[in-house]
Amino acid sequence: MFDDSKAGINHSPIWAKLHQHQRATRFMQMRELFHADPQRFKRFSLQLDGLLLDYSKNRITERTLELLIDLAREADLPGWMTRMREGERINVSEKRSVLHTALRLPQQESLLLDGEDVVPAVHEVLQRMRVFTDKVRSGQWLGYTGQPIRAVVNLGIGGSDLGPLVVQEALAAYSHPDLTVHFVSNVDGQHIARTLQQLDPATTLFVIASKSFTTPETLLNAEAAKAWFLRSASQADIARHFVAVSTNAAAVSAFGIDTEHMYGFWDWVGGRYSVWSAIGLSVMLSIGYDNFREFLDGGYAMDQHFFGAPLDGNIPVLLALIGIWYNTFYQAHTHAIMPYDHGLRRLPAHIQQLDMESNGKRVGRFGEPLDFDTGPVIWGEEGANSQHAFFQLLHQGTRLVPCDFIVPMNSHYGLEQQHRVLVANCFAQSEALMRGKSEAEVMAELPDLPGEELDMLLPQKLFPGNQPSNTIALEKVTPYNLGMLMAMYEHKVFVQGVIWGINSFDQWGVEYGKQLARRILPELDAAAVSSAEHDSSTLGLIRHFRKTHG
Ligand code: G6Q
């Protein structure tokens, strides 16, 4: 068992030492560090198969990393890694194991949970998914008019949407040419209405993806889809057009889907970690079993690295520690993720959920208040578009914003010159953010100007630089490399949670949101009586809705 009697990590001597180190090095310029050490890139980069992490453009020295690794040891990171891998119930508030890594294990491996090997069950579901997706993809699975399926609609939200959406988009180059995949998540009716407008019920397959099968947004969309489908088909046809992915067999049956058409997973898979489970069914329909297996293999390769590599040569651990360095010791409040790849444009949204839902917590795993800042605000957009939008603030604003640049070295789409320009933009941005532009450099670019004008212009053209970034270069966005990338971020978030003493695997804030809407919904009815418990703003808004809603 782990030690729950410890005071918060911020009371440890190593925490104080890191603060001291930050004070001593805070004026250090990365530009000078690079100048002083031509080996800096070599020293501060790591490669795993087709993924290279360059973390040299950070305000760190070897001493910084040593201290951060001491911090990780103080938080018993190695112990927590073992506890997670072995299935201990580290999600203490929900009394659950955290075993998304088991979903990526090859068939010959085994993992005992309460004395039972979970790997055969994982592979049994994968094989069922394989049989089903093969049938759909080969055109053997026919809709109610005898035509093959041409469109898949994934109905799910949060973890049952974002992960598969990102993978499907990122791997568009691998998708079945005659099958389109749509993702409908929002309870806003326009999302499903606009999607259905493009579709033919006779050739559409709905995948209802919900771990709990109680999420109102998803169930309402599923009901809307069913009603749309039944306008042209009969109840008996549902079996050929609706499948479910869930852990709740009873609710799936109650909805009218035979559990023969349900693909299950387990309570030890958190929603935001579930793309590797049957929640990836829509992805498998699109890219096929073999590519999906490659995606799992990439995740597995990152797991092997994470659980096996020493802390100072461990990609997710280093990313996590560098993140903590800024978040905790520099008080940077945000972290930006910039994929220079159009297919990865929704990755920031997925990482946002992964990170903010996992580590957006104000108490520790035993309920103790944490008196330091925890998870950062994660945000970002695809490059190069973001350069024409918010990069101004990164270059010349007042805030410290650590960034991750993600860029593939090769494109699936030819257009070689465009790809080179994309890559050049990515490298140029991280370089400029690090170097900045000095007074001498600005002066060299300016024409001769009268003194007053120069005084006005010079400061505006200066770039302070010293903005830190990591660059994650993928050889290409293949299923395997994408698997490594996504598993890398999962482990990064876990490591940060361990160091801050957080349970990264519950999400009471999400549950609360579900509760609140349930309370207000009946009060929107014109005939209803409003609860006196509401504040005057909420009451006013409810009344305004009743008055203006037609
Ligand atoms: C993820 C969260 C949350 C969840 C959705 C959908 O970790 O728990 O985003 O995925 O609320 O839940 P269901 O899959 O149960 O519908």
Residues whose N, C-alpha, C, O or C-beta is under 5 A from the ligand:
A	BS01	G6Q	I157 G158 G159 S160 A209 S210 K211 S212 F213 T215 G270 G271 R272 Q507
